Amino acid sequence: MKHIAVLGAGITGVTTAHALMDKGYEVTVYDRNRYAAMETSFANGGQLSASNAEVWNSWATVLKGIKWMMRADAPLLVNPKPSWHKYSWMLEFLGHIPNYRANTIETVRLALQAREALFDMAAREGVDFDHETRGILHVYKSAKSLAAADRVSKLYAEGGLSRRRVTPEEMTEIEPALGRDYVGGWFTESDSTGDIHKLTVGLAEAILRRGAHVHYGREVTKVAAEQGGVRVFAQGDAPAFYDGIVVCAGVHSRSFASQLGDRVNIYPVKGYSITVELDEPSQAAAPWVSLLDDDAKIVTSRLGAGRFRVAGTAEYNGYNRDIRADRIRPLVDWVATNFPGVRTERVVPWAGLRPMMPNMLPRVGRGRAPGVFYNTGHGHLGWTLSGATARILADVVAGTEAAAAPKPVALGSAQPA
Ligand SMILES: Cc1cc2nc3c(=O)[nH]c(=O)nc-3n(C[C@H](O)[C@H](O)[C@H](O)COP(=O)(O)OP(=O)(O)OC[C@H]3O[C@@H](n4cnc5c(N)ncnc54)[C@H](O)[C@@H]3O)c2cc1C
C-alpha cells in the first residue's frame, strides 16, 4: 500500500498524515474548509489532560445530568426533540456503564502514551503552540465532589498517572491567582496545555513541506471501497483512487463509515469556549496554571500572556453549531466570579462539536473493507489523545502494530464494526 487519503484536517487528520509520512506513505489530505483546524480543533479547552480521562459512562454522571436538566445555566443541555440518532446513542452510552472502570484506565494509559508522541511531532517540526507545562489543577468547592475525585484518582493510578491531593493553602501556592473558597484539589504536575489550532496548522504546514498533497476547500461528497482500494469523490476534483483511506472527519465520520460498510456511532456533543483577551492588569489576575472546576465542568488554559481560554458545556442538539448567548454567559460569569480582576470586555465566543462514541473510546483501526481505516471519535479528549492514536493507526496501516512500543491499548474500536 503506497498512497493513502486522509479525510479531515483537524488534529486527528493532520497527526495521522504526519505519522503515515514517517512510515514512508504518500499522503493526500482532504478538508472542506480553506484551512486546517477550522472545526472542532479550532478553539477547544486547550488541556492535554490525562487527568480528565474519566469516561462519562457512570450512574453518578447520569444522575447529575438529570438534575442539571432542570437548570437553565447547567453544564448539560439536551434538546428533547425526538431523534433516533440521539436516543439510540444515549442507550448505547448507558450500555457501557459496566465498562466505566476499564475504559477510564484505558483512556489514562492512552493519554500518557500520547504526550511524548505529540511533543515529539511539535519539536521535530519546530511548531510553537503556546505550550504551558505548569500542570492541571482540579478544584473543588464541596467535600462530596472532592471525595468523588479521590475515588477517580485510584483508577488513574492504575492507569499509571500519578497526581497529588492538595490543601487550599497548597492550591494558592500552585496558582496564586486562585481564590480561597475551595475545600481542596488534585494537582497533576505532568499535564499541560496548548493551542490546538496553532499546533494543527503548524503540522499541516509541515506535512505540506514534506510533500503531502493537501486539498483544502474540497467537500468530500462520497467515498467508495473498490477492488484494491478506495475512491474519493470531492467537489472540484476528479474522482481519485487511493490504496487506502483513513477517516478522520470528526462528527462527520459516521456518515463516511456507513458508505464504507462500517458503523461508527459518533454523536456530536456540542461545547462552547470563550477566549478572554487580557489587557495588562488582567494578565496578572488570570491564572497560568490550567484549572478544571469539576462542579461547574469548566476547564481553563492560559495561551501565552495575552489570552485566557475557558471552555465547557455538553449540549445534545444534533449538528447545530450556533453560538448561543445563553451558553456563553455562564462561562463569562464563571470568570467574573472566580477571577474578578480579569476584565471580560473583549471575549471571543466559539462553539464546536465533540465527536463522541457511546463508550467514549476513539475508534482506531481497520474497517470492514480492505484499505479502510479510522482514527476518529475522540470526544472530549481529541487534543489529549491524538499523538498516540496517530502512531497506533500508522502502525495498523503498515501492519507493524505488533512491533509497536508501547503496545497499543485495546481501544474498544480496533475491531471492524
Ligand atoms: C468546547 C470544547 C472543549 C474541548 N476541550 C478539550 C480539551 O481541553 N482537551 C482535549 O483533549 N480535547 C478537548 N476537546 C475535544 C477536541 O477538541 C476534539 O476531540 C478534537 O478537536 C477533534 O478533532 P478531529 O480531528 O477529530 O475533528 P475536527 O477538528 O472537527 O476535524 C475534522 C475535519 O474533517 C473535515 N470534514 C468533515 N466532513 C468533511 C467533508 N465532507 N469533506 C471534507 N472535509 C470534511 C472538517 O472540515 C474538519 O476540519 C474539546 C472540544 C470542545 C467542543
The ligand as an SDF file (V2000), in Angstrom:
LIG
                    3D

 53 58  0  0  0  0  0  0  0  0999 V2000
  -15.7230   23.1400   23.9440 C   0  0  0  0  0  0  0  0  0  0  0  0
  -14.7160   22.0340   23.7260 C   0  0  0  0  0  0  0  0  0  0  0  0
  -13.6410   21.9100   24.5850 C   0  0  0  0  0  0  0  0  0  0  0  0
  -12.7140   20.8840   24.3920 C   0  0  0  0  0  0  0  0  0  0  0  0
  -11.6210   20.8300   25.2070 N   0  0  0  0  0  0  0  0  0  0  0  0
  -10.6970   19.8570   25.0320 C   0  0  0  0  0  0  0  0  0  0  0  0
   -9.5450   19.8230   25.8630 C   0  0  0  0  0  0  0  0  0  0  0  0
   -9.3280   20.6780   26.7380 O   0  0  0  0  0  0  0  0  0  0  0  0
   -8.6620   18.8020   25.6790 N   0  0  0  0  0  0  0  0  0  0  0  0
   -8.8750   17.8290   24.7240 C   0  0  0  0  0  0  0  0  0  0  0  0
   -8.0660   16.9040   24.6350 O   0  0  0  0  0  0  0  0  0  0  0  0
   -9.9260   17.8830   23.8860 N   0  0  0  0  0  0  0  0  0  0  0  0
  -10.8520   18.8610   24.0230 C   0  0  0  0  0  0  0  0  0  0  0  0
  -11.9440   18.9170   23.2000 N   0  0  0  0  0  0  0  0  0  0  0  0
  -12.1050   17.8670   22.1690 C   0  0  0  0  0  0  0  0  0  0  0  0
  -11.2170   18.0860   20.9450 C   0  0  0  0  0  0  0  0  0  0  0  0
  -11.2160   19.4440   20.5990 O   0  0  0  0  0  0  0  0  0  0  0  0
  -11.7320   17.2120   19.7800 C   0  0  0  0  0  0  0  0  0  0  0  0
  -11.7830   15.8690   20.2080 O   0  0  0  0  0  0  0  0  0  0  0  0
  -10.8350   17.3060   18.5590 C   0  0  0  0  0  0  0  0  0  0  0  0
  -10.6260   18.6260   18.1650 O   0  0  0  0  0  0  0  0  0  0  0  0
  -11.4640   16.5250   17.4030 C   0  0  0  0  0  0  0  0  0  0  0  0
  -10.5820   16.5700   16.3130 O   0  0  0  0  0  0  0  0  0  0  0  0
  -10.9530   15.8660   14.9430 P   0  0  0  0  0  0  0  0  0  0  0  0
   -9.7720   15.9670   14.0680 O   0  0  0  0  0  0  0  0  0  0  0  0
  -11.4900   14.5110   15.2370 O   0  0  0  0  0  0  0  0  0  0  0  0
  -12.1980   16.6970   14.3850 O   0  0  0  0  0  0  0  0  0  0  0  0
  -12.1810   18.1490   13.6180 P   0  0  0  0  0  0  0  0  0  0  0  0
  -11.2020   19.0620   14.2030 O   0  0  0  0  0  0  0  0  0  0  0  0
  -13.6000   18.5980   13.5610 O   0  0  0  0  0  0  0  0  0  0  0  0
  -11.6890   17.7560   12.1910 O   0  0  0  0  0  0  0  0  0  0  0  0
  -12.4960   17.0710   11.2520 C   0  0  0  0  0  0  0  0  0  0  0  0
  -12.2500   17.7050    9.9060 C   0  0  0  0  0  0  0  0  0  0  0  0
  -12.9530   16.9510    8.9060 O   0  0  0  0  0  0  0  0  0  0  0  0
  -13.3900   17.8500    7.9290 C   0  0  0  0  0  0  0  0  0  0  0  0
  -14.5360   17.2860    7.2160 N   0  0  0  0  0  0  0  0  0  0  0  0
  -15.6730   16.7870    7.7480 C   0  0  0  0  0  0  0  0  0  0  0  0
  -16.5160   16.4130    6.7640 N   0  0  0  0  0  0  0  0  0  0  0  0
  -15.9030   16.6690    5.5790 C   0  0  0  0  0  0  0  0  0  0  0  0
  -16.2580   16.5070    4.2130 C   0  0  0  0  0  0  0  0  0  0  0  0
  -17.4470   16.0060    3.8400 N   0  0  0  0  0  0  0  0  0  0  0  0
  -15.3820   16.8620    3.2820 N   0  0  0  0  0  0  0  0  0  0  0  0
  -14.1640   17.3760    3.6140 C   0  0  0  0  0  0  0  0  0  0  0  0
  -13.7780   17.5840    4.8900 N   0  0  0  0  0  0  0  0  0  0  0  0
  -14.6370   17.2230    5.8620 C   0  0  0  0  0  0  0  0  0  0  0  0
  -13.7970   19.0970    8.7040 C   0  0  0  0  0  0  0  0  0  0  0  0
  -13.7730   20.2470    7.8900 O   0  0  0  0  0  0  0  0  0  0  0  0
  -12.7700   19.1400    9.8210 C   0  0  0  0  0  0  0  0  0  0  0  0
  -11.7010   20.0240    9.5450 O   0  0  0  0  0  0  0  0  0  0  0  0
  -12.8780   19.9400   23.3340 C   0  0  0  0  0  0  0  0  0  0  0  0
  -13.9600   20.0820   22.4570 C   0  0  0  0  0  0  0  0  0  0  0  0
  -14.8750   21.1140   22.6370 C   0  0  0  0  0  0  0  0  0  0  0  0
  -16.0110   21.2700   21.6760 C   0  0  0  0  0  0  0  0  0  0  0  0
  1  2  1  0
  2  3  1  0
  2 52  2  0
  3  4  2  0
  4  5  1  0
  4 50  1  0
  5  6  2  0
  6  7  1  0
  6 13  1  0
  7  8  2  0
  7  9  1  0
  9 10  1  0
 10 11  2  0
 10 12  1  0
 12 13  2  0
 13 14  1  0
 14 15  1  0
 14 50  1  0
 15 16  1  0
 16 17  1  0
 16 18  1  0
 18 19  1  0
 18 20  1  0
 20 21  1  0
 20 22  1  0
 22 23  1  0
 23 24  1  0
 24 25  2  0
 24 26  1  0
 24 27  1  0
 27 28  1  0
 28 29  2  0
 28 30  1  0
 28 31  1  0
 31 32  1  0
 32 33  1  0
 33 34  1  0
 33 48  1  0
 34 35  1  0
 35 36  1  0
 35 46  1  0
 36 37  1  0
 36 45  1  0
 37 38  2  0
 38 39  1  0
 39 40  1  0
 39 45  2  0
 40 41  1  0
 40 42  2  0
 42 43  1  0
 43 44  2  0
 44 45  1  0
 46 47  1  0
 46 48  1  0
 48 49  1  0
 50 51  2  0
 51 52  1  0
 52 53  1  0
M  END
$$$$
